Amino acid sequence: MKHMEKDFDSLVAKTPLSEGINRRLFLQTALGTGFAAAALPVCAQTMIKTDTEGLTAGEVTIEVNGQKVPVYRAQPEGKTELPVILVVSEIFGVHEHIADVARRFAKQGYLALAPQLFVRQGDPSKVGAVAELMKEIVSKVPDEQVMADLDGCVAWAKKNGGNVDKLGITGFCWGGRIAWLYCAHNPKVKAAVAWYGRLVGDKTSLTPKHPIDTASTLKVPVLGLYGGKDGGISVETVEKMKSALHDAGNKSEFVIYPEAGHAFHADYRPSYVESAAKDGWKRCLEWFKSHGVK
């Protein structure tokens, strides 16, 4: 967790936009809009904006074990039997960038669902510092709870126009780790794409396993996209995971971008690396298509 905090602290450094302007214009006011306070200031000049033309997009609510979980949903308007992509956020929750990623998938013909997986522990949009966000909310989220919420999204998709026989999952940073773990939890997932998700870590009652611990039995093919300059996720741990998956006969693949650090896909942050982000997105779409999630 300390390494993750350090990574994020370094990525929310000041940008040419003033902090006052950022907070006034970009603070999150609803699911899928604005940004968490801890993610500010943002780099508005590099942010990608995907419109909703031809889409049904916005917040829906699912219920999991008596808890209402808000989910940002995007899909082609009026279509059914859609392949399903679960989009798992960073520690900042389902803000504008994650909603935009969901819309990007919808434009490709998917039913994309991005659940707010921190809803029981608190509202990440209201916390102003990364260290506080990690301590007060993220560190209190049990993996078991997250798996159940994602199961709930799959069940909702099945009843609302999704073809869950064509199920994929992708996630970023915290969500990248979750993408790996959900593949181990739900072998019906056809394929996954994990963007710079942590592979190793300390085991606790809330996080009893990490991706490396599932490698020997993992059946789902995962595309891992990582930065060679990532200060919190070493290339050594990526190679360790790659070796363990190879020994188990798993067909996962990895791409390491030597020019990129952590969060290179996050186009609203100083960490954004356009070349790596664009190549990663292209590979992401190709990976899902080639593994039956289309």
C-alpha positions as CSV (number, residue, x, y, z in Angstrom):
1,M,0.0,0.0,0.0
2,K,2.9,2.4,0.8
3,H,4.3,1.9,-2.7
4,M,0.9,2.6,-4.2
5,E,0.5,5.8,-2.2
6,K,3.9,7.0,-3.3
7,D,3.1,6.3,-6.9
8,F,-0.2,8.3,-6.8
9,D,1.3,11.2,-4.8
10,S,3.9,11.6,-7.6
11,L,1.3,11.6,-10.3
12,V,-0.9,14.3,-8.9
13,A,1.8,17.0,-9.1
14,K,0.7,20.5,-10.3
15,T,0.1,21.1,-13.9
16,P,-0.1,24.4,-15.9
17,L,-3.8,24.6,-15.0
18,S,-4.3,26.4,-11.7
19,E,-5.6,24.3,-8.8
20,G,-8.4,26.8,-8.2
21,I,-9.8,26.4,-11.7
22,N,-9.4,22.6,-11.5
23,R,-11.4,22.3,-8.3
24,R,-14.1,24.6,-9.5
25,L,-14.6,22.9,-12.9
26,F,-13.6,19.3,-12.3
27,L,-14.7,18.1,-8.9
28,Q,-17.0,15.1,-9.1
29,T,-20.7,15.8,-8.6
30,A,-22.2,12.5,-9.8
31,L,-21.1,9.1,-10.8
32,G,-19.1,9.3,-14.0
33,T,-18.7,13.1,-13.9
34,G,-15.8,15.2,-12.8
35,F,-12.9,13.8,-10.7
36,A,-12.2,12.8,-7.2
37,A,-10.6,15.6,-5.1
38,A,-7.5,13.5,-4.6
39,A,-6.9,13.2,-8.3
40,L,-6.8,17.0,-8.9
41,P,-5.4,19.0,-10.6
42,V,-6.2,17.4,-14.0
43,C,-4.6,17.9,-17.4
44,A,-7.6,19.1,-19.4
45,Q,-5.6,19.6,-22.5
46,T,-5.0,15.9,-23.0
47,M,-8.3,14.5,-21.8
48,I,-10.2,12.4,-24.3
49,K,-13.9,13.1,-24.6
50,T,-16.2,10.4,-26.0
51,D,-19.8,11.5,-26.8
52,T,-23.0,9.6,-26.1
53,E,-24.4,9.8,-29.6
54,G,-26.0,6.5,-30.5
55,L,-25.5,5.3,-26.9
56,T,-27.6,4.7,-23.8
57,A,-25.3,5.9,-21.0
58,G,-25.6,6.9,-17.4
59,E,-26.0,5.5,-13.9
60,V,-28.0,2.4,-13.0
61,T,-28.3,0.7,-9.6
62,I,-27.8,-2.9,-8.8
63,E,-28.4,-4.6,-5.5
64,V,-25.9,-7.0,-4.0
65,N,-26.6,-8.6,-0.6
66,G,-28.9,-5.8,0.3
67,Q,-26.5,-3.0,-0.7
68,K,-27.4,-0.7,-3.6
69,V,-24.3,-0.3,-5.8
70,P,-24.2,2.5,-8.4
71,V,-22.9,1.5,-11.8
72,Y,-22.0,3.6,-14.8
73,R,-23.5,1.8,-17.9
74,A,-22.8,2.5,-21.5
75,Q,-24.1,0.6,-24.5
76,P,-25.3,1.0,-28.1
77,E,-28.8,2.3,-28.0
78,G,-31.6,-0.2,-28.6
79,K,-29.3,-3.2,-29.0
80,T,-29.4,-6.5,-27.1
81,E,-27.2,-9.6,-27.0
82,L,-24.2,-7.4,-26.5
83,P,-20.8,-8.6,-25.4
84,V,-20.1,-7.4,-21.9
85,I,-17.0,-5.6,-20.5
86,L,-16.6,-4.9,-16.8
87,V,-14.5,-1.7,-16.3
88,V,-12.8,-1.5,-12.9
89,S,-11.6,1.8,-11.7
90,E,-8.5,3.1,-10.0
91,I,-8.6,4.1,-6.4
92,F,-10.4,7.3,-7.4
93,G,-13.6,5.5,-8.2
94,V,-15.9,5.9,-11.2
95,H,-15.1,9.4,-12.3
96,E,-15.2,11.1,-15.8
97,H,-12.2,9.1,-17.2
98,I,-13.6,5.7,-16.2
99,A,-17.0,6.7,-17.6
100,D,-15.3,7.8,-20.8
101,V,-13.6,4.4,-21.1
102,A,-17.0,2.7,-20.7
103,R,-18.3,4.9,-23.6
104,R,-15.3,4.0,-25.7
105,F,-16.2,0.3,-25.3
106,A,-19.9,1.1,-26.0
107,K,-18.9,2.7,-29.3
108,Q,-17.2,-0.6,-30.2
109,G,-20.5,-2.5,-29.6
110,Y,-20.1,-3.5,-26.0
111,L,-22.3,-3.2,-22.9
112,A,-19.8,-1.7,-20.5
113,L,-20.4,-1.6,-16.8
114,A,-18.2,0.4,-14.3
115,P,-19.4,-0.2,-10.7
116,Q,-18.6,2.0,-7.8
117,L,-16.9,-0.7,-5.7
118,F,-16.1,1.6,-2.7
119,V,-19.7,2.4,-2.0
120,R,-19.8,0.7,1.4
121,Q,-16.6,2.2,2.7
122,G,-17.1,5.8,1.6
123,D,-17.1,8.3,-1.2
124,P,-13.6,8.6,-2.8
125,S,-14.6,11.7,-4.7
126,K,-14.8,13.7,-1.4
127,V,-11.3,12.8,-0.1
128,G,-8.7,15.3,-0.8
129,A,-5.4,13.4,-0.3
130,V,-4.2,10.1,-1.8
131,A,-2.8,8.8,1.5
132,E,-6.1,9.5,3.3
133,L,-8.0,7.9,0.5
134,M,-5.9,4.8,0.7
135,K,-6.1,4.6,4.5
136,E,-9.8,5.5,5.1
137,I,-11.5,3.8,2.1
138,V,-9.4,1.7,-0.3
139,S,-7.6,-0.3,2.4
140,K,-10.9,-1.3,4.0
141,V,-12.4,-2.9,0.9
142,P,-12.4,-6.7,1.0
143,D,-11.6,-8.6,-2.1
144,E,-14.6,-10.9,-1.4
145,Q,-16.9,-7.9,-1.5
146,V,-15.5,-6.7,-4.8
147,M,-15.9,-10.2,-6.4
148,A,-19.6,-10.3,-5.2
149,D,-20.3,-6.8,-6.7
150,L,-18.8,-7.8,-10.0
151,D,-20.9,-11.0,-9.9
152,G,-23.8,-8.7,-9.4
153,C,-22.9,-6.7,-12.5
154,V,-22.7,-9.9,-14.6
155,A,-26.2,-10.9,-13.3
156,W,-27.6,-7.5,-14.1
157,A,-26.1,-7.6,-17.6
158,K,-27.6,-10.9,-18.3
159,K,-31.1,-9.5,-17.6
160,N,-30.5,-6.2,-19.4
161,G,-29.3,-6.9,-22.9
162,G,-25.9,-8.4,-22.3
163,N,-24.6,-11.7,-23.6
164,V,-22.5,-13.0,-20.6
165,D,-21.2,-15.9,-22.7
166,K,-19.0,-13.1,-24.1
167,L,-17.7,-11.6,-20.9
168,G,-14.5,-9.6,-20.5
169,I,-13.0,-7.4,-17.8
170,T,-10.5,-4.6,-17.7
171,G,-9.1,-2.5,-14.9
172,F,-6.6,0.2,-14.1
173,C,-4.1,0.2,-11.3
174,W,-6.2,-1.0,-8.3
175,G,-8.6,-2.2,-10.8
176,G,-5.9,-4.0,-12.8
177,R,-5.2,-6.2,-9.8
178,I,-8.9,-6.8,-9.4
179,A,-9.2,-7.8,-13.1
180,W,-6.6,-10.5,-12.5
181,L,-8.4,-11.7,-9.3
182,Y,-11.8,-11.8,-10.9
183,C,-10.6,-14.0,-13.7
184,A,-9.5,-16.5,-11.0
185,H,-12.9,-16.1,-9.2
186,N,-15.0,-16.4,-12.3
187,P,-13.6,-18.8,-14.9
188,K,-16.5,-17.9,-17.2
189,V,-14.7,-14.7,-18.1
190,K,-13.4,-15.1,-21.7
191,A,-10.6,-12.7,-21.5
192,A,-9.2,-9.8,-19.5
193,V,-6.9,-6.8,-19.9
194,A,-5.1,-5.6,-16.8
195,W,-3.5,-2.1,-17.0
196,Y,-0.6,-1.8,-14.5
197,G,-2.3,-3.9,-11.8
198,R,-0.2,-4.9,-8.9
199,L,0.8,-8.6,-9.0
200,V,2.3,-9.2,-5.5
201,G,1.7,-7.9,-2.1
202,D,1.1,-8.5,1.6
203,K,-1.6,-10.9,2.4
204,T,-4.3,-9.7,4.9
205,S,-7.7,-10.9,6.0
206,L,-9.2,-8.5,3.4
207,T,-6.7,-9.3,0.6
208,P,-5.9,-13.0,1.2
209,K,-4.5,-13.5,-2.3
210,H,-2.8,-11.6,-5.0
211,P,-2.6,-12.3,-8.7
212,I,0.7,-14.2,-8.4
213,D,-1.0,-16.6,-6.0
214,T,-3.6,-17.6,-8.6
215,A,-1.2,-18.1,-11.5
216,S,-0.9,-21.8,-11.2
217,T,-4.6,-22.4,-11.6
218,L,-5.7,-19.4,-13.8
219,K,-7.5,-20.5,-16.9
220,V,-8.5,-17.1,-18.4
221,P,-6.1,-15.4,-20.8
222,V,-5.1,-12.0,-19.6
223,L,-3.3,-9.2,-21.4
224,G,-1.1,-7.3,-19.0
225,L,-0.1,-3.8,-19.9
226,Y,2.7,-2.3,-17.8
227,G,5.2,0.6,-17.7
228,G,8.9,0.0,-17.7
229,K,9.3,3.1,-15.5
230,D,6.6,2.2,-13.0
231,G,8.1,3.0,-9.6
232,G,5.7,0.8,-7.7
233,I,5.4,-2.3,-10.0
234,S,8.8,-3.6,-10.9
235,V,9.5,-5.4,-14.2
236,E,10.9,-8.1,-12.0
237,T,7.4,-8.9,-10.6
238,V,5.9,-8.8,-14.1
239,E,8.5,-11.4,-15.2
240,K,7.8,-13.5,-12.2
241,M,4.1,-13.6,-13.0
242,K,4.8,-14.3,-16.7
243,S,7.0,-17.2,-15.8
244,A,4.4,-18.7,-13.3
245,L,1.6,-18.4,-16.0
246,H,3.8,-20.0,-18.6
247,D,4.6,-22.9,-16.3
248,A,0.9,-23.4,-15.8
249,G,0.1,-23.4,-19.5
250,N,-1.8,-20.2,-19.4
251,K,-1.9,-18.2,-22.6
252,S,-1.7,-14.7,-21.0
253,E,0.6,-12.1,-22.6
254,F,2.4,-9.0,-21.4
255,V,3.5,-5.8,-23.0
256,I,5.9,-3.5,-21.2
257,Y,6.2,0.0,-22.5
258,P,9.8,1.2,-21.7
259,E,8.9,4.9,-22.1
260,A,5.9,4.7,-19.7
261,G,5.5,4.8,-15.9
262,H,2.4,4.1,-13.8
263,A,-1.1,5.2,-15.0
264,F,0.1,5.8,-18.6
265,H,-3.4,5.4,-19.9
266,A,-4.9,8.1,-17.6
267,D,-5.3,10.9,-20.1
268,Y,-6.4,13.4,-17.4
269,R,-3.1,13.1,-15.4
270,P,0.5,14.1,-15.9
271,S,1.4,10.4,-16.1
272,Y,-0.3,10.0,-19.5
273,V,1.9,8.7,-22.2
274,E,0.0,9.0,-25.5
275,S,2.0,6.4,-27.5
276,A,1.7,3.7,-24.9
277,A,-2.0,4.5,-24.2
278,K,-3.0,4.4,-27.8
279,D,-1.1,1.2,-28.5
280,G,-2.5,-0.4,-25.3
281,W,-6.0,0.5,-26.3
282,K,-5.6,-1.0,-29.7
283,R,-4.2,-4.2,-28.2
284,C,-7.0,-4.2,-25.7
285,L,-9.7,-4.2,-28.3
286,E,-7.8,-6.8,-30.4
287,W,-7.3,-9.1,-27.4
288,F,-11.0,-9.1,-26.5
289,K,-12.0,-9.7,-30.2
290,S,-9.5,-12.5,-30.6
291,H,-10.7,-14.3,-27.5
292,G,-14.5,-14.3,-28.2
293,V,-15.5,-11.1,-26.4
294,K,-17.1,-9.4,-29.5
